[in-house]
């Protein structure tokens, strides 16, 4: 998993590249949570443009970031999911709690 962080005011955009699965979710979680806790962000954007695959561990990873930012009264959104990744997100029902654009 390759991560890129972009900051703009109180918005943190996280660009994910590769696979978000049980192998990469824990390491990514630690890095992202550290970044979130160091900043004063009220919005997290997870950009999936270069994400090739997501499994249930990846869905859990996204929900965990949702819970973390909600504790700060913030919002999270997902952008640029490929049709393959979007299908998995839709099947998980994650769109009911997180905006997918």
C-alpha positions as CSV (number, residue, x, y, z in Angstrom):
1,X,0.0,0.0,0.0
2,X,1.3,3.4,-1.0
3,X,-0.1,6.5,0.8
4,X,0.0,10.1,-0.1
5,X,-1.3,12.9,2.2
6,X,-2.5,16.3,1.0
7,X,-3.5,19.0,3.4
8,X,-5.7,22.0,2.7
9,X,-6.9,23.9,5.7
10,X,-8.8,21.5,7.9
11,X,-9.1,18.9,5.2
12,X,-6.8,15.9,4.9
13,X,-6.9,14.0,1.6
14,X,-5.5,10.5,1.7
15,X,-4.6,9.0,-1.7
16,X,-4.4,5.2,-1.6
17,X,-2.5,3.2,-4.2
18,X,-2.4,-0.6,-4.6
19,X,-4.4,-3.0,-2.5
20,X,-6.2,-2.3,0.7
21,X,-6.5,-5.7,2.3
22,X,-5.5,-7.6,5.4
23,X,-1.8,-7.2,4.6
24,X,-1.9,-3.4,4.3
25,X,-4.8,-2.3,6.4
26,X,-3.0,-2.3,9.8
27,X,0.1,-0.5,8.6
28,X,-2.0,2.1,6.8
29,X,-4.2,2.5,9.8
30,X,-1.3,3.4,12.1
31,X,0.1,5.9,9.7
32,X,-3.2,7.6,8.9
33,X,-4.4,7.7,12.5
34,X,-1.1,9.3,13.6
35,X,-1.5,12.0,10.9
36,X,-5.2,12.6,11.9
37,X,-4.3,12.9,15.6
38,X,-1.4,15.3,14.8
39,X,-3.6,17.7,12.9
40,X,-6.8,19.7,13.4
41,X,-8.8,18.1,10.6
42,X,-12.6,18.2,10.4
43,X,-12.8,16.5,7.0
44,X,-11.1,13.4,5.6
45,X,-11.2,12.6,1.9
46,X,-10.1,9.1,0.9
47,X,-9.1,9.2,-2.7
48,X,-9.3,5.7,-4.3
49,X,-8.3,6.6,-7.8
50,X,-5.3,4.4,-7.8
51,X,-6.7,1.7,-5.5
52,X,-6.8,-1.7,-7.3
53,X,-8.5,-3.9,-4.7
54,X,-10.3,-3.7,-1.3
55,X,-11.5,-6.5,0.9
56,X,-13.4,-6.7,4.2
57,X,-10.3,-5.6,6.1
58,X,-10.2,-2.5,3.9
59,X,-13.9,-1.9,4.6
60,X,-13.1,-2.2,8.3
61,X,-10.2,0.2,7.8
62,X,-12.5,2.8,6.2
63,X,-15.1,2.5,9.0
64,X,-12.4,2.9,11.6
65,X,-11.3,6.2,10.0
66,X,-15.0,7.2,9.9
67,X,-15.4,6.6,13.7
68,X,-12.2,8.4,14.4
69,X,-13.1,11.6,12.5
70,X,-16.7,11.5,13.8
71,X,-15.4,11.7,17.4
72,X,-14.0,15.0,16.4
73,X,-17.4,16.0,14.9
74,X,-15.8,15.8,11.4
75,X,-16.9,14.2,8.1
76,X,-15.4,11.7,5.7
77,X,-15.9,11.1,2.1
78,X,-14.7,8.6,-0.5
79,X,-13.8,9.8,-4.0
80,X,-12.6,8.3,-7.3
81,X,-13.4,4.7,-6.7
82,X,-13.1,2.5,-9.8
83,X,-16.2,0.5,-10.8
84,X,-14.7,-2.6,-9.3
85,X,-13.9,-1.0,-6.0
86,X,-17.2,0.9,-6.0
87,X,-19.1,-2.4,-6.4
88,X,-17.4,-3.8,-3.2
89,X,-18.2,-0.5,-1.4
90,X,-21.8,-0.7,-2.5
91,X,-22.1,-4.4,-1.4
92,X,-20.8,-3.5,2.0
93,X,-23.4,-0.8,2.5
94,X,-20.7,1.7,3.5
95,X,-22.4,4.4,1.3
96,X,-25.2,4.5,3.9
97,X,-22.8,6.2,6.4
98,X,-20.1,7.7,4.2
99,X,-20.5,9.9,1.1
100,X,-19.1,8.2,-2.0
101,X,-18.4,10.6,-4.9
